[in-house]
Amino acid sequence: MTAPFLHLHPDDNVLVARASAPAGTEVKLADCTVTLAHAIPLAHKIAFRDIAAGERILKYGMPIGIATADIAAGTHVHIHNIRSAYTPTHALQDADGQSPETSK
């Protein structure tokens, strides 16, 4: 059983905690059942299946991040193993509108 986790969209590769899940909780995943090694806080995610480094993290069927390392099924998915897919990485401009590279 996936309780206390929700699989929000069929394309999602994560489950979301609808309640805090203590270590030792058994969770049914895509291909297996896992026992959580660590407590998972409310609204945090775990991998629904193995996720490879560089793969998009999908929640609500939409990309929310990129895996920065391989993530095993049932593992906590959070800032320690993903980076944001919401905001592009770029250099901020100075107050005069010049980026550091063009102002030299």
C-alpha positions as a Markdown table, in Angstrom:
| # | Residue | x | y | z |
|---|---|---|---|---|
| 1 | Met | 0.0 | 0.0 | 0.0 |
| 2 | Thr | 1.3 | 3.5 | -0.8 |
| 3 | Ala | -0.3 | 5.1 | 2.3 |
| 4 | Pro | 0.7 | 7.6 | 3.6 |
| 5 | Phe | 1.9 | 8.6 | 0.1 |
| 6 | Leu | 0.0 | 9.8 | -3.0 |
| 7 | His | 0.9 | 9.2 | -6.6 |
| 8 | Leu | -0.5 | 12.4 | -8.0 |
| 9 | His | -0.2 | 11.7 | -11.8 |
| 10 | Pro | 0.5 | 8.5 | -13.8 |
| 11 | Asp | 3.7 | 10.0 | -15.3 |
| 12 | Asp | 5.1 | 11.0 | -11.9 |
| 13 | Asn | 8.3 | 9.3 | -10.8 |
| 14 | Val | 7.8 | 10.4 | -7.2 |
| 15 | Leu | 5.2 | 9.9 | -4.4 |
| 16 | Val | 4.2 | 12.7 | -2.1 |
| 17 | Ala | 3.8 | 12.2 | 1.7 |
| 18 | Arg | 0.2 | 13.1 | 2.8 |
| 19 | Ala | 1.3 | 12.6 | 6.4 |
| 20 | Ser | 4.7 | 12.2 | 8.1 |
| 21 | Ala | 6.0 | 8.7 | 7.5 |
| 22 | Pro | 8.2 | 7.2 | 10.2 |
| 23 | Ala | 11.3 | 5.1 | 9.4 |
| 24 | Gly | 10.2 | 1.5 | 9.0 |
| 25 | Thr | 7.0 | 2.4 | 7.1 |
| 26 | Glu | 6.4 | -0.1 | 4.2 |
| 27 | Val | 5.5 | 1.5 | 0.9 |
| 28 | Lys | 4.3 | -0.2 | -2.3 |
| 29 | Leu | 6.2 | 1.3 | -5.3 |
| 30 | Ala | 6.0 | 0.7 | -9.1 |
| 31 | Asp | 8.0 | -2.6 | -9.0 |
| 32 | Cys | 8.5 | -3.5 | -5.3 |
| 33 | Thr | 7.6 | -2.7 | -1.7 |
| 34 | Val | 10.3 | -0.8 | 0.3 |
| 35 | Thr | 10.7 | -0.1 | 4.0 |
| 36 | Leu | 11.7 | 3.5 | 4.6 |
| 37 | Ala | 15.1 | 3.8 | 6.1 |
| 38 | His | 14.4 | 7.4 | 7.3 |
| 39 | Ala | 11.4 | 9.4 | 8.4 |
| 40 | Ile | 9.8 | 11.4 | 5.5 |
| 41 | Pro | 8.1 | 14.7 | 6.5 |
| 42 | Leu | 4.7 | 15.7 | 5.4 |
| 43 | Ala | 4.6 | 16.9 | 1.7 |
| 44 | His | 8.1 | 15.6 | 1.0 |
| 45 | Lys | 8.7 | 13.1 | -1.9 |
| 46 | Ile | 10.2 | 9.7 | -2.3 |
| 47 | Ala | 11.2 | 8.0 | -5.6 |
| 48 | Phe | 8.4 | 5.8 | -7.0 |
| 49 | Arg | 11.0 | 3.9 | -9.0 |
| 50 | Asp | 14.8 | 4.2 | -9.6 |
| 51 | Ile | 15.7 | 7.6 | -11.0 |
| 52 | Ala | 18.9 | 8.1 | -12.9 |
| 53 | Ala | 21.2 | 11.2 | -12.4 |
| 54 | Gly | 20.2 | 13.8 | -15.0 |
| 55 | Glu | 16.6 | 12.5 | -15.2 |
| 56 | Arg | 13.7 | 14.9 | -14.7 |
| 57 | Ile | 11.7 | 14.7 | -11.5 |
| 58 | Leu | 8.0 | 14.7 | -12.4 |
| 59 | Lys | 5.2 | 15.8 | -10.0 |
| 60 | Tyr | 1.7 | 16.5 | -11.2 |
| 61 | Gly | 3.1 | 15.2 | -14.6 |
| 62 | Met | 5.3 | 18.3 | -14.8 |
| 63 | Pro | 9.1 | 18.6 | -14.3 |
| 64 | Ile | 10.0 | 20.1 | -11.0 |
| 65 | Gly | 13.7 | 19.3 | -10.9 |
| 66 | Ile | 16.6 | 17.3 | -12.2 |
| 67 | Ala | 18.2 | 14.4 | -10.3 |
| 68 | Thr | 21.8 | 15.3 | -9.4 |
| 69 | Ala | 22.6 | 11.7 | -8.4 |
| 70 | Asp | 21.1 | 8.3 | -9.0 |
| 71 | Ile | 18.1 | 8.0 | -6.6 |
| 72 | Ala | 17.0 | 4.5 | -5.6 |
| 73 | Ala | 13.3 | 3.6 | -5.4 |
| 74 | Gly | 11.9 | 4.6 | -2.0 |
| 75 | Thr | 14.6 | 7.2 | -1.3 |
| 76 | His | 13.8 | 10.7 | -0.1 |
| 77 | Val | 13.8 | 13.1 | -3.0 |
| 78 | His | 14.7 | 16.6 | -1.9 |
| 79 | Ile | 17.3 | 19.4 | -2.3 |
| 80 | His | 20.2 | 17.0 | -1.5 |
| 81 | Asn | 19.7 | 15.0 | -4.7 |
| 82 | Ile | 17.8 | 17.3 | -7.1 |
| 83 | Arg | 18.2 | 20.8 | -8.5 |
| 84 | Ser | 15.4 | 23.1 | -9.5 |
| 85 | Ala | 13.8 | 23.0 | -12.9 |
| 86 | Tyr | 11.7 | 26.1 | -12.3 |
| 87 | Thr | 14.3 | 28.8 | -12.7 |
| 88 | Pro | 16.9 | 29.0 | -15.4 |
| 89 | Thr | 20.5 | 29.5 | -14.3 |
| 90 | His | 21.9 | 32.8 | -15.5 |
| 91 | Ala | 24.1 | 35.7 | -14.4 |
| 92 | Leu | 22.3 | 38.6 | -12.8 |
| 93 | Gln | 22.8 | 42.0 | -14.3 |
| 94 | Asp | 24.3 | 45.0 | -12.5 |
| 95 | Ala | 22.0 | 47.9 | -11.7 |
| 96 | Asp | 23.2 | 49.6 | -14.9 |
| 97 | Gly | 21.8 | 46.7 | -17.0 |
| 98 | Gln | 25.3 | 45.4 | -17.9 |
| 99 | Ser | 26.3 | 41.8 | -17.1 |
| 100 | Pro | 29.8 | 41.4 | -15.6 |
| 101 | Glu | 31.0 | 39.9 | -18.9 |
| 102 | Thr | 29.9 | 42.9 | -21.0 |
| 103 | Ser | 31.0 | 45.6 | -18.7 |
| 104 | Lys | 34.7 | 44.9 | -19.0 |
